[in-house]
Amino acid sequence: MRIVFKLLPPAFLPLLAVRVGAGTIDPAVLAVREAAWKAWFAGDETVLRAMLPDDFLALGTDGEEVHDLEKTIAASRDFKKSGGKLISLTFPETHAQTFGDVVIFYGTFDAKIESAGKQSPFKGRLTEVFVKRNGRWYHPGWHLDATQ
């Protein structure tokens, strides 16, 4: 099965590029990043399984433990089941390092979520890893720290 991510018209993708030295990060990486965040908050297991590899690892904002793929998907599912919703999402600051087919983002996120009918800010810092395998970008890991 092939999954196509449609977040923004292709003409807008270059506007999302993150500058790194003299180069520009592949806009497809930024599209995968945004799709992963939106899929997690939407509880979209199909999309998450398409972009997070079997060896996925994450440190979430709860700071409790490292989550593997199954725990990450379960947390996403639980968020949706509890009625949680993503209202808005931006990445105010992003710095990137590239190492061949690996891109690492360091930066901040700014979101608004709804839970139990109440909207609240959800802000923090991030480190995200992306790897290109067989011509396609995957998201094998992240570390998030909530600051609000």
ROMARLO-94422 format. One line per 5 residues: for each residue y, x, z of N, C-alpha, C. Coordinates in nm, 3 decimals, padded with zeros to 5 digits, always signed. Example, Ala and Ser with C-alpha at 12.3 -4.5 7.8 and 13.67 -1.06 7.14 Angstrom:
2
-00.569,+01.319,+00.780,-00.450,+01.230,+00.780,-00.330,+01.320,+00.780 | -00.225,+01.285,+00.708,-00.106,+01.367,+00.714,+00.003,+01.290,+00.787 $
This chain:
148
-00.117,+00.084,+00.000,+00.000,+00.000,+00.000,+00.124,+00.089,+00.000 | +00.221,+00.052,-00.081,+00.346,+00.127,-00.089,+00.456,+00.043,-00.026 | +00.531,+00.104,+00.065,+00.640,+00.034,+00.131,+00.770,+00.092,+00.081 | +00.860,+00.006,+00.040,+00.991,+00.048,-00.008,+01.094,+00.006,+00.095 | +01.180,+00.097,+00.135,+01.284,+00.069,+00.232,+01.412,+00.038,+00.159 $
+01.467,-00.079,+00.182,+01.593,-00.118,+00.119,+01.693,-00.145,+00.230 | +01.774,-00.047,+00.258,+01.876,-00.062,+00.360,+02.013,-00.073,+00.299 | +02.043,+00.014,+00.206,+02.171,+00.015,+00.138,+02.147,+00.035,-00.011 | +02.237,-00.016,-00.093,+02.223,+00.013,-00.236,+02.226,+00.164,-00.258 | +02.149,+00.215,-00.354,+02.143,+00.360,-00.378,+02.279,+00.425,-00.398 $
+02.376,+00.352,-00.450,+02.508,+00.411,-00.474,+02.576,+00.451,-00.343 | +02.537,+00.391,-00.231,+02.599,+00.423,-00.103,+02.531,+00.539,-00.031 | +02.410,+00.574,-00.068,+02.337,+00.679,+00.003,+02.410,+00.813,+00.006 | +02.475,+00.857,-00.102,+02.547,+00.984,-00.091,+02.659,+00.982,+00.014 | +02.714,+00.865,+00.044,+02.818,+00.855,+00.145,+02.765,+00.880,+00.285 $
+02.633,+00.868,+00.302,+02.572,+00.887,+00.432,+02.529,+01.032,+00.457 | +02.545,+01.116,+00.358,+02.493,+01.252,+00.368,+02.556,+01.327,+00.484 | +02.474,+01.405,+00.551,+02.518,+01.488,+00.661,+02.542,+01.628,+00.607 | +02.658,+01.682,+00.632,+02.692,+01.816,+00.582,+02.630,+01.924,+00.670 | +02.572,+02.022,+00.605,+02.515,+02.136,+00.674,+02.553,+02.259,+00.594 $
+02.643,+02.337,+00.647,+02.687,+02.456,+00.575,+02.735,+02.418,+00.437 | +02.682,+02.484,+00.335,+02.724,+02.457,+00.198,+02.640,+02.348,+00.132 | +02.534,+02.304,+00.201,+02.445,+02.206,+00.139,+02.461,+02.068,+00.197 | +02.383,+01.975,+00.143,+02.382,+01.838,+00.189,+02.238,+01.796,+00.214 | +02.217,+01.720,+00.320,+02.083,+01.671,+00.351,+02.044,+01.562,+00.253 $
+01.919,+01.561,+00.214,+01.865,+01.460,+00.124,+01.893,+01.321,+00.181 | +01.964,+01.236,+00.107,+01.994,+01.101,+00.157,+01.869,+01.020,+00.191 | +01.756,+01.054,+00.131,+01.632,+00.983,+00.163,+01.592,+01.003,+00.308 | +01.622,+01.120,+00.365,+01.592,+01.145,+00.506,+01.675,+01.052,+00.594 | +01.801,+01.035,+00.559,+01.888,+00.946,+00.636,+01.841,+00.801,+00.625 $
+01.792,+00.763,+00.510,+01.740,+00.627,+00.493,+01.615,+00.605,+00.578 | +01.526,+00.705,+00.582,+01.406,+00.694,+00.665,+01.446,+00.686,+00.812 | +01.543,+00.765,+00.852,+01.589,+00.763,+00.991,+01.637,+00.624,+01.030 | +01.725,+00.566,+00.950,+01.779,+00.435,+00.983,+01.668,+00.330,+00.980 | +01.578,+00.339,+00.884,+01.467,+00.244,+00.875,+01.377,+00.252,+00.999 $
+01.354,+00.373,+01.050,+01.270,+00.389,+01.169,+01.334,+00.321,+01.290 | +01.462,+00.344,+01.310,+01.532,+00.281,+01.423,+01.525,+00.129,+01.412 | +01.559,+00.078,+01.294,+01.562,-00.067,+01.277,+01.421,-00.127,+01.290 | +01.320,-00.058,+01.238,+01.183,-00.106,+01.250,+01.138,-00.108,+01.395 | +01.175,-00.005,+01.472,+01.135,-00.002,+01.614,+01.195,-00.122,+01.687 $
+01.323,-00.145,+01.671,+01.387,-00.256,+01.741,+01.338,-00.392,+01.691 | +01.292,-00.399,+01.567,+01.241,-00.525,+01.511,+01.093,-00.547,+01.542 | +01.029,-00.447,+01.602,+00.886,-00.459,+01.630,+00.804,-00.459,+01.502 | +00.851,-00.392,+01.398,+00.786,-00.392,+01.267,+00.680,-00.281,+01.260 | +00.562,-00.316,+01.304,+00.452,-00.219,+01.311,+00.415,-00.164,+01.173 $
+00.419,-00.247,+01.072,+00.383,-00.203,+00.936,+00.475,-00.091,+00.889 | +00.604,-00.110,+00.905,+00.700,-00.008,+00.862,+00.685,+00.118,+00.948 | +00.670,+00.102,+01.079,+00.655,+00.219,+01.166,+00.531,+00.300,+01.128 | +00.420,+00.234,+01.105,+00.297,+00.306,+01.068,+00.310,+00.376,+00.934 | +00.397,+00.326,+00.847,+00.417,+00.388,+00.716,+00.498,+00.517,+00.726 $
+00.582,+00.530,+00.828,+00.670,+00.647,+00.835,+00.642,+00.739,+00.953 | +00.571,+00.692,+01.054,+00.536,+00.776,+01.167,+00.392,+00.821,+01.150 | +00.367,+00.951,+01.141,+00.229,+00.999,+01.117,+00.141,+00.982,+01.241 | +00.012,+00.996,+01.220,-00.084,+00.980,+01.330,-00.059,+01.076,+01.446 | -00.002,+01.193,+01.417,+00.024,+01.292,+01.522,+00.165,+01.279,+01.580 $
+00.229,+01.164,+01.562,+00.364,+01.137,+01.613,+00.371,+01.155,+01.765 | +00.485,+01.213,+01.811,+00.513,+01.227,+01.954,+00.660,+01.196,+01.980 | +00.689,+01.134,+02.095,+00.827,+01.100,+02.128,+00.852,+01.106,+02.277 | +00.971,+01.148,+02.310,+01.024,+01.133,+02.446,+01.132,+01.027,+02.435 | +01.111,+00.917,+02.502,+01.206,+00.807,+02.495,+01.308,+00.813,+02.606 $
+01.396,+00.716,+02.605,+01.504,+00.714,+02.703,+01.456,+00.682,+02.843 | +01.332,+00.635,+02.857,+01.282,+00.608,+02.991,+01.250,+00.737,+03.067 | +01.232,+00.846,+02.993,+01.210,+00.976,+03.054,+01.080,+00.990,+03.130 | +00.991,+00.895,+03.117,+00.868,+00.895,+03.195,+00.760,+00.989,+03.142 | +00.732,+00.980,+03.013,+00.621,+01.057,+02.957,+00.638,+01.071,+02.806 $
+00.558,+01.158,+02.749,+00.555,+01.172,+02.604,+00.471,+01.056,+02.550 | +00.525,+00.988,+02.450,+00.454,+00.877,+02.389,+00.393,+00.920,+02.257 | +00.269,+00.880,+02.235,+00.207,+00.903,+02.105,+00.238,+00.783,+02.016 | +00.179,+00.779,+01.900,+00.205,+00.672,+01.804,+00.174,+00.535,+01.862 | +00.059,+00.520,+01.924,+00.019,+00.388,+01.975,+00.110,+00.340,+02.088 $
+00.150,+00.429,+02.178,+00.241,+00.389,+02.286,+00.379,+00.353,+02.231 | +00.423,+00.425,+02.129,+00.553,+00.397,+02.068,+00.552,+00.261,+02.001 | +00.446,+00.231,+01.928,+00.436,+00.100,+01.862,+00.423,-00.011,+01.965 | +00.348,+00.013,+02.072,+00.335,-00.088,+02.178,+00.471,-00.115,+02.244 | +00.550,-00.011,+02.267,+00.683,-00.030,+02.327,+00.772,-00.110,+02.234 $
+00.764,-00.083,+02.105,+00.841,-00.158,+02.006,+00.798,-00.305,+02.007 | +00.670,-00.327,+02.006,+00.616,-00.463,+02.008,+00.661,-00.538,+02.134 | +00.657,-00.471,+02.248,+00.699,-00.532,+02.375,+00.847,-00.566,+02.375 | +00.929,-00.477,+02.317,+01.073,-00.505,+02.309,+01.097,-00.633,+02.230 | +01.032,-00.645,+02.116,+01.049,-00.765,+02.034,+00.994,-00.888,+02.105 $
+00.875,-00.875,+02.165,+00.813,-00.988,+02.233,+00.900,-01.039,+02.347 | +00.974,-00.951,+02.411,+01.060,-00.991,+02.522,+01.189,-01.058,+02.474 | +01.206,-01.067,+02.342,+01.326,-01.128,+02.287,+01.437,-01.030,+02.257 | +01.411,-00.901,+02.272,+01.512,-00.799,+02.246,+01.549,-00.793,+02.099 | +01.676,-00.763,+02.072,+01.725,-00.753,+01.935,+01.826,-00.640,+01.923 $
+01.826,-00.577,+01.808,+01.928,-00.478,+01.775,+02.045,-00.551,+01.712 | +02.164,-00.535,+01.770,+02.284,-00.600,+01.718,+02.360,-00.506,+01.626 | +02.374,-00.380,+01.667,+02.444,-00.281,+01.584,+02.388,-00.142,+01.612 | +02.408,-00.053,+01.515,+02.357,+00.084,+01.527,+02.442,+00.178,+01.444 | +02.492,+00.284,+01.506,+02.562,+00.390,+01.433,+02.519,+00.524,+01.490 $
+02.546,+00.629,+01.413,+02.518,+00.765,+01.453,+02.650,+00.841,+01.445 | +02.732,+00.838,+01.554,+02.866,+00.898,+01.548,+02.870,+01.047,+01.518 | +02.767,+01.118,+01.559,+02.765,+01.263,+01.536,+02.624,+01.304,+01.498 | +02.613,+01.378,+01.390,+02.483,+01.431,+01.349,+02.501,+01.572,+01.295 | +02.422,+01.663,+01.349,+02.414,+01.800,+01.298,+02.270,+01.817,+01.251 $
+02.251,+01.895,+01.147,+02.117,+01.910,+01.092,+02.084,+02.056,+01.067 | +01.956,+02.086,+01.084,+01.900,+02.215,+01.045,+01.787,+02.186,+00.947 | +01.779,+02.266,+00.843,+01.669,+02.250,+00.749,+01.587,+02.378,+00.744 | +01.457,+02.360,+00.737,+01.362,+02.470,+00.726,+01.260,+02.428,+00.622 | +01.291,+02.453,+00.495,+01.201,+02.410,+00.387,+01.191,+02.258,+00.384 $
+01.071,+02.207,+00.407,+01.048,+02.063,+00.405,+01.057,+02.001,+00.544 | +01.132,+02.064,+00.633,+01.154,+02.010,+00.767,+01.304,+01.999,+00.791 | +01.346,+01.883,+00.843,+01.485,+01.862,+00.881,+01.486,+01.818,+01.027 | +01.573,+01.880,+01.106,+01.590,+01.843,+01.246,+01.734,+01.797,+01.265 | +01.749,+01.676,+01.319,+01.881,+01.622,+01.351,+01.907,+01.636,+01.500 $
+02.030,+01.671,+01.534,+02.080,+01.672,+01.671,+02.206,+01.588,+01.669 | +02.222,+01.499,+01.763,+02.344,+01.420,+01.760,+02.346,+01.310,+01.862 | +02.422,+01.206,+01.829,+02.438,+01.092,+01.919,+02.409,+00.962,+01.844 | +02.374,+00.860,+01.922,+02.357,+00.726,+01.868,+02.439,+00.630,+01.952 | +02.479,+00.521,+01.889,+02.559,+00.419,+01.956,+02.507,+00.285,+01.905 $
+02.443,+00.211,+01.993,+02.385,+00.083,+01.954,+02.428,-00.025,+02.052 | +02.412,-00.147,+02.008,+02.429,-00.262,+02.095,+02.300,-00.341,+02.082 | +02.240,-00.373,+02.196,+02.116,-00.449,+02.194,+02.134,-00.578,+02.273 | +02.050,-00.673,+02.241,+02.050,-00.800,+02.314,+01.917,-00.813,+02.384 | +01.923,-00.847,+02.511,+01.803,-00.866,+02.589,+01.830,-00.979,+02.687 $
+01.741,-01.075,+02.695,+01.758,-01.192,+02.783,+01.890,-01.262,+02.756 | +01.930,-01.267,+02.628,+02.051,-01.337,+02.591,+02.181,-01.263,+02.620 | +02.171,-01.142,+02.671,+02.290,-01.064,+02.706,+02.298,-00.939,+02.619 | +02.415,-00.914,+02.562,+02.435,-00.793,+02.482,+02.484,-00.680,+02.571 | +02.433,-00.560,+02.543,+02.476,-00.444,+02.621,+02.474,-00.319,+02.533 $
+02.561,-00.222,+02.567,+02.563,-00.098,+02.490,+02.440,-00.013,+02.521 | +02.399,+00.063,+02.423,+02.287,+00.156,+02.436,+02.327,+00.281,+02.361 | +02.373,+00.381,+02.434,+02.424,+00.503,+02.374,+02.346,+00.622,+02.427 | +02.347,+00.730,+02.348,+02.279,+00.848,+02.396,+02.279,+00.962,+02.297 | +02.197,+01.061,+02.330,+02.181,+01.179,+02.247,+02.042,+01.176,+02.184 $
+02.030,+01.247,+02.073,+01.901,+01.246,+02.003,+01.868,+01.381,+01.943 | +01.740,+01.403,+01.930,+01.683,+01.509,+01.848,+01.572,+01.441,+01.769 | +01.579,+01.452,+01.637,+01.479,+01.387,+01.552,+01.425,+01.488,+01.451 | +01.296,+01.477,+01.423,+01.230,+01.567,+01.330,+01.179,+01.487,+01.211 | +01.198,+01.543,+01.090,+01.150,+01.482,+00.967,+01.078,+01.588,+00.885 $
+00.967,+01.549,+00.824,+00.885,+01.641,+00.745,+00.853,+01.576,+00.612 | +00.867,+01.654,+00.506,+00.833,+01.604,+00.373,+00.689,+01.644,+00.342 | +00.605,+01.543,+00.320,+00.464,+01.566,+00.286,+00.434,+01.490,+00.157 | +00.378,+01.559,+00.060,+00.341,+01.497,-00.067,+00.458,+01.420,-00.128 | +00.578,+01.480,-00.120,+00.696,+01.422,-00.183,+00.761,+01.308,-00.107 $
+00.717,+01.280,+00.015,+00.769,+01.168,+00.092,+00.807,+01.213,+00.233 | +00.919,+01.161,+00.285,+00.965,+01.197,+00.419,+00.896,+01.114,+00.526 | +00.851,+01.183,+00.631,+00.790,+01.120,+00.749,+00.871,+01.160,+00.871 | +00.855,+01.083,+00.977,+00.931,+01.103,+01.101,+00.831,+01.132,+01.215 | +00.788,+01.258,+01.232,+00.683,+01.288,+01.328,+00.723,+01.300,+01.475 $
+00.855,+01.292,+01.504,+00.889,+01.300,+01.646,+01.035,+01.283,+01.674 | +01.064,+01.240,+01.799,+01.202,+01.229,+01.844,+01.211,+01.248,+01.994 | +01.330,+01.278,+02.038,+01.362,+01.286,+02.182,+01.497,+01.218,+02.198 | +01.501,+01.114,+02.280,+01.623,+01.038,+02.304,+01.660,+01.043,+02.452 | +01.788,+01.061,+02.480,+01.841,+01.052,+02.615,+01.950,+00.947,+02.615 $
+01.936,+00.846,+02.699,+02.039,+00.743,+02.708,+02.151,+00.791,+02.799 | +02.275,+00.770,+02.754,+02.389,+00.804,+02.837,+02.457,+00.677,+02.887 | +02.414,+00.562,+02.836,+02.468,+00.433,+02.882,+02.368,+00.324,+02.853 $
